[in-house]
Amino acid sequence: MNKRIFPISKNCYIIYTGQSSSDEKSFLRIGSNGSIDKDIQRHIGYIVIPDATKVDYPAEINDIKYMEKGKIRYICNKENQEKLFKKLEESGVNESDIFHKDLSKDLDNISRIDNKKHFFTVFYENKNVKIVSDDEVFFELFDSTTEGEDFVEQEKRLRNFIDTLEKLKIENTDKKIFTGIKTYSTNKDIENKKCSFFLLQEKSYIPLNPRMFRVVRTSELKARFICNSSVRFNIGKEIKLAVVIDGREDCVCKGMIDSGEVIESQVLYSYSFDVKFKSIEDMSKVLSIYSILLTRVAR
């Protein structure tokens, strides 16, 4: 079974759909068991309902109890949504607390998760559900089985992974980092512009978003980046850092990934690399953007 999948009971799967520690509520749930821990509930972004007539509603109500009100988001077709919401409301759930994510208008059985490029769910008339990542089906409801699974161990693995994601967010938004970087960030012209970073290596690329990376200036024209991502990069090969300002590529800095670490097998990896800037202006620009991004999320 794919390591993104956490079967925590006979009929309940928690699935990680995130790309890095920058993602919020990056888990999806299929099925319920009525006793999902409140901290796990708070990290669930979507609930997939293949068949509203087979939902255990008392268990479902307990499993959404600690989710953020108004953002309890269900993925299902219109027919299932009407049955589901009616039953939930009859059981005392406030209509304003629940939200239905529409399926694609172009393809009625597909729903993208948070508009992410890499993940989407596919619904079938026979109530089967598939979850696709990078054009590969990694979960199919009808083919999945929890037989032989140690549910206690799987929930422990899930809790540990959630704790790891939270720890990474804290490490990457520590105010001590901000204090050190702010000293070097002097470019004020970009404060009101839309700025972003992208990491590229051959055909692989990721956006570098706040909470998934940190930067330490190591010399006059060098800085060390440490990031995490579900995308695999090659250690010992060149990496490119692209700076995009107002939708246009502004500059590209080069480096090489010199170390990597498995955070969660088949799911999340950590990478470290040094970037050498061509000029003081490029360095100032990158650190200024990083400072701005960090200011918005620093703890």
C-alpha positions as a printed NumPy array, in Angstrom:
array([[  0.   ,   0.   ,   0.   ],
       [  1.251,   3.483,  -0.882],
       [  2.833,   5.217,   2.116],
       [  0.584,   8.253,   1.614],
       [ -2.306,   6.063,   2.761],
       [ -2.978,   5.597,   6.468],
       [ -5.666,   2.934,   7.094],
       [ -6.701,   3.695,  10.688],
       [ -9.668,   1.312,  10.889],
       [-11.426,  -1.304,   8.768],
       [-13.406,   1.228,   6.742],
       [-11.448,   4.456,   7.195],
       [ -8.48 ,   5.76 ,   5.223],
       [ -6.59 ,   9.003,   5.84 ],
       [ -4.587,  10.018,   2.761],
       [ -1.839,  12.633,   2.538],
       [ -2.318,  14.892,  -0.493],
       [  0.27 ,  17.531,   0.377],
       [  3.456,  18.454,  -1.454],
       [  5.427,  19.931,   1.445],
       [  5.145,  21.301,   4.971],
       [  3.757,  24.54 ,   3.5  ],
       [  0.383,  22.89 ,   2.825],
       [ -2.46 ,  23.417,   5.279],
       [ -5.068,  20.714,   5.997],
       [ -3.216,  18.411,   3.636],
       [ -5.055,  15.164,   4.389],
       [ -8.127,  13.611,   2.805],
       [-10.464,  11.102,   4.45 ],
       [-12.483,   8.24 ,   2.968],
       [-14.815,   6.448,   5.39 ],
       [-15.229,   7.028,   9.119],
       [-14.771,   5.214,  12.404],
       [-16.345,   7.596,  14.924],
       [-13.228,   8.095,  17.024],
       [-10.743,  10.074,  14.942],
       [ -8.489,  12.127,  17.205],
       [ -9.236,  15.862,  17.256],
       [ -5.719,  16.809,  16.144],
       [ -6.001,  14.495,  13.143],
       [ -9.427,  15.955,  12.323],
       [ -7.962,  19.466,  12.243],
       [ -5.488,  18.429,   9.538],
       [ -8.118,  16.972,   7.199],
       [ -8.989,  19.193,   4.242],
       [-11.506,  17.039,   2.387],
       [-13.834,  14.107,   2.979],
       [-14.667,  11.875,   0.012],
       [-18.171,  10.368,  -0.078],
       [-18.556,   7.635,  -2.739],
       [-22.056,   6.587,  -1.574],
       [-24.118,   8.677,   0.852],
       [-26.478,   5.749,   1.537],
       [-23.651,   3.769,   3.158],
       [-22.331,   6.492,   5.461],
       [-22.315,   5.663,   9.181],
       [-23.793,   9.012,  10.217],
       [-23.246,   8.809,  14.007],
       [-19.585,   7.971,  13.302],
       [-19.327,  10.694,  10.64 ],
       [-20.661,  13.339,  13.025],
       [-18.039,  12.408,  15.624],
       [-15.328,  12.498,  12.978],
       [-16.092,  16.107,  11.964],
       [-16.649,  17.375,  15.509],
       [-13.27 ,  19.127,  15.768],
       [-12.889,  20.245,  12.16 ],
       [-12.968,  23.975,  11.473],
       [-16.58 ,  25.15 ,  11.271],
       [-17.563,  26.408,   7.856],
       [-14.71 ,  24.491,   6.238],
       [-15.906,  20.905,   6.535],
       [-15.516,  20.131,   2.842],
       [-17.062,  17.124,   1.149],
       [-16.199,  15.806,  -2.306],
       [-19.071,  13.945,  -3.948],
       [-21.525,  14.215,  -6.805],
       [-24.69 ,  16.311,  -6.548],
       [-26.961,  13.353,  -5.802],
       [-24.769,  12.196,  -2.923],
       [-24.419,  15.74 ,  -1.647],
       [-28.177,  16.205,  -1.275],
       [-28.577,  12.921,   0.612],
       [-25.504,  13.561,   2.74 ],
       [-26.398,  17.105,   3.783],
       [-30.   ,  16.151,   4.531],
       [-28.888,  13.345,   6.853],
       [-26.242,  15.49 ,   8.552],
       [-28.707,  18.317,   9.142],
       [-31.286,  15.872,  10.52 ],
       [-28.591,  14.72 ,  12.938],
       [-27.991,  18.264,  14.195],
       [-25.098,  19.443,  12.024],
       [-25.406,  23.142,  11.143],
       [-25.731,  23.656,   7.387],
       [-23.33 ,  26.613,   7.519],
       [-20.581,  24.351,   8.901],
       [-20.424,  22.086,   5.861],
       [-19.304,  22.795,   2.331],
       [-19.653,  20.834,  -0.904],
       [-16.83 ,  20.912,  -3.433],
       [-18.343,  20.686,  -6.897],
       [-17.002,  18.174,  -9.351],
       [-15.583,  19.361, -12.643],
       [-18.18 ,  20.835, -14.997],
       [-16.245,  19.463, -17.947],
       [-15.883,  15.955, -16.568],
       [-18.644,  15.243, -14.056],
       [-16.752,  12.559, -12.156],
       [-13.505,  14.398, -11.467],
       [-12.628,  16.764,  -8.66 ],
       [ -9.25 ,  18.384,  -8.193],
       [ -8.056,  18.751,  -4.639],
       [ -7.417,  22.416,  -3.799],
       [ -6.754,  22.944,  -7.532],
       [ -3.474,  21.128,  -7.051],
       [ -1.883,  19.976, -10.254],
       [ -0.796,  16.654,  -8.818],
       [ -3.908,  15.26 ,  -7.115],
       [ -7.454,  14.574,  -8.145],
       [-10.227,  12.105,  -7.356],
       [-12.168,  10.116,  -9.934],
       [-15.719,   8.962,  -9.169],
       [-17.505,   6.109, -10.931],
       [-21.193,   5.243, -11.264],
       [-20.606,   1.964,  -9.411],
       [-19.441,   4.022,  -6.359],
       [-15.764,   3.225,  -6.847],
       [-13.252,   6.015,  -6.226],
       [ -9.705,   6.413,  -7.489],
       [ -7.136,   8.936,  -6.314],
       [ -4.528,   9.956,  -8.861],
       [ -1.138,  11.562,  -8.27 ],
       [  1.132,  12.6  , -11.138],
       [ -0.976,  10.568, -13.603],
       [ -0.661,   7.419, -11.471],
       [ -3.541,   5.784,  -9.577],
       [ -2.229,   5.194,  -6.06 ],
       [ -5.548,   4.444,  -4.338],
       [ -8.61 ,   2.581,  -5.606],
       [-11.403,   2.003,  -3.115],
       [-12.661,  -1.292,  -4.55 ],
       [ -9.157,  -2.776,  -4.693],
       [ -8.116,  -1.566,  -1.245],
       [ -8.197,  -3.779,   1.796],
       [ -7.266,  -3.196,   5.413],
       [ -6.929,  -6.9  ,   6.138],
       [ -3.811,  -7.58 ,   8.173],
       [ -3.187,  -3.897,   8.913],
       [ -2.131,  -2.849,  12.401],
       [ -4.5  ,   0.097,  12.889],
       [ -2.825,   1.218,  16.115],
       [  0.539,   1.332,  14.366],
       [ -0.916,   3.126,  11.331],
       [ -2.509,   5.798,  13.516],
       [  0.787,   6.186,  15.366],
       [  2.569,   6.642,  12.027],
       [ -0.025,   9.24 ,  11.027],
       [  0.348,  11.157,  14.294],
       [  4.129,  11.132,  13.993],
       [  3.943,  12.417,  10.417],
       [  1.567,  15.23 ,  11.404],
       [  3.921,  16.156,  14.254],
       [  6.838,  16.184,  11.802],
       [  4.99 ,  18.506,   9.407],
       [  4.177,  20.885,  12.25 ],
       [  7.774,  20.819,  13.479],
       [  9.03 ,  21.669,   9.98 ],
       [  6.61 ,  24.598,   9.757],
       [  7.896,  25.96 ,  13.061],
       [ 11.55 ,  25.517,  12.071],
       [ 10.963,  27.301,   8.769],
       [  9.125,  30.274,  10.309],
       [ 11.239,  30.856,  13.389],
       [ 11.64 ,  34.575,  14.125],
       [ 15.35 ,  34.012,  14.712],
       [ 15.712,  33.266,  10.989],
       [ 13.853,  36.471,  10.176],
       [ 16.158,  38.539,  12.399],
       [ 19.244,  37.167,  10.657],
       [ 17.906,  37.598,   7.123],
       [ 16.404,  41.048,   7.649],
       [ 19.892,  42.433,   8.242],
       [ 20.847,  41.64 ,   4.637],
       [ 17.574,  42.371,   2.836],
       [ 17.771,  45.934,   1.554],
       [ 15.748,  45.821,  -1.675],
       [ 12.584,  47.86 ,  -0.977],
       [ 11.37 ,  48.082,  -4.59 ],
       [  9.712,  44.66 ,  -4.556],
       [  7.636,  44.914,  -1.375],
       [  4.408,  45.589,  -3.291],
       [  5.08 ,  43.128,  -6.103],
       [  4.005,  39.512,  -6.427],
       [  7.153,  37.475,  -5.914],
       [  7.852,  33.759,  -5.799],
       [ 10.623,  31.165,  -6.008],
       [ 10.769,  27.981,  -8.066],
       [ 13.238,  25.131,  -7.726],
       [ 14.12 ,  23.297, -10.95 ],
       [ 16.188,  20.248, -11.813],
       [ 15.828,  18.746, -15.292],
       [ 12.075,  17.917, -15.598],
       [ 11.327,  18.26 , -11.881],
       [ 10.225,  21.533, -10.328],
       [  8.44 ,  22.861,  -7.261],
       [  7.385,  26.275,  -5.993],
       [  9.245,  27.237,  -2.823],
       [  6.503,  28.427,  -0.491],
       [  6.726,  29.793,   3.06 ],
       [  6.889,  27.105,   5.767],
       [  8.649,  24.594,   3.506],
       [ 12.139,  26.121,   3.354],
       [ 14.624,  28.335,   5.135],
       [ 17.677,  30.281,   4.009],
       [ 20.946,  31.071,   5.756],
       [ 23.449,  33.497,   4.211],
       [ 26.85 ,  31.812,   4.356],
       [ 29.152,  34.28 ,   2.567],
       [ 29.092,  37.49 ,   0.561],
       [ 27.531,  35.871,  -2.514],
       [ 26.256,  32.546,  -1.17 ],
       [ 23.25 ,  31.309,   0.772],
       [ 22.252,  27.856,   1.961],
       [ 18.73 ,  26.599,   1.302],
       [ 17.043,  23.77 ,   3.203],
       [ 13.657,  22.631,   1.906],
       [ 11.238,  19.719,   1.97 ],
       [  9.103,  18.321,  -0.835],
       [  7.331,  15.192,  -2.053],
       [  9.062,  15.692,  -5.418],
       [ 12.239,  13.662,  -5.839],
       [ 15.432,  15.505,  -6.759],
       [ 18.861,  14.044,  -7.552],
       [ 21.655,  14.627,  -5.068],
       [ 24.942,  15.717,  -6.612],
       [ 23.305,  17.407,  -9.597],
       [ 22.779,  21.053, -10.464],
       [ 19.691,  22.808,  -9.153],
       [ 18.274,  26.119, -10.33 ],
       [ 16.494,  28.726,  -8.236],
       [ 14.218,  30.845, -10.417],
       [ 12.971,  34.185,  -9.107],
       [  9.601,  35.246, -10.538],
       [  8.333,  38.809, -10.051],
       [  4.87 ,  39.851, -11.252],
       [  4.608,  36.72 , -13.373],
       [  7.941,  37.129, -15.141],
       [ 11.216,  35.343, -14.577],
       [ 13.581,  37.9  , -13.106],
       [ 16.756,  35.939, -12.486],
       [ 18.029,  32.372, -12.139],
       [ 20.633,  31.333,  -9.585],
       [ 22.434,  27.991,  -9.645],
       [ 23.586,  25.537,  -7.035],
       [ 23.932,  21.822,  -6.369],
       [ 22.038,  19.588,  -3.963],
       [ 24.714,  18.167,  -1.684],
       [ 22.571,  16.299,   0.833],
       [ 19.139,  14.759,   1.192],
       [ 17.111,  12.933,   3.799],
       [ 13.992,  10.775,   3.834],
       [ 11.449,  12.41 ,   6.145],
       [  8.666,   9.916,   5.428],
       [  9.366,   6.998,   3.085],
       [  7.863,   7.494,  -0.402],
       [  6.134,  10.66 ,   0.811],
       [  8.401,  13.542,   1.856],
       [ 12.095,  14.374,   1.493],
       [ 14.484,  17.054,   2.742],
       [ 17.155,  18.668,   0.562],
       [ 20.025,  21.067,   1.232],
       [ 21.959,  23.102,  -1.306],
       [ 24.1  ,  26.219,  -1.65 ],
       [ 23.185,  28.92 ,  -4.143],
       [ 25.856,  31.193,  -5.601],
       [ 24.589,  34.619,  -6.67 ],
       [ 25.953,  36.417,  -9.701],
       [ 25.864,  39.797,  -7.988],
       [ 25.087,  41.624,  -4.766],
       [ 21.893,  42.846,  -6.463],
       [ 20.656,  39.283,  -7.086],
       [ 21.511,  38.272,  -3.533],
       [ 19.717,  41.303,  -2.109],
       [ 16.679,  40.596,  -4.271],
       [ 16.419,  36.949,  -3.189],
       [ 16.905,  37.721,   0.494],
       [ 14.44 ,  40.604,   0.292],
       [ 11.769,  38.353,  -1.186],
       [ 12.519,  35.692,   1.406],
       [ 12.265,  38.316,   4.155],
       [  8.885,  39.479,   2.847],
       [  7.54 ,  35.911,   2.637],
       [  8.868,  35.107,   6.086],
       [  7.351,  38.243,   7.622],
       [  3.882,  37.079,   6.583],
       [  4.143,  33.74 ,   8.377],
       [  6.844,  34.177,  11.06 ],
       [  5.869,  32.932,  14.522]])
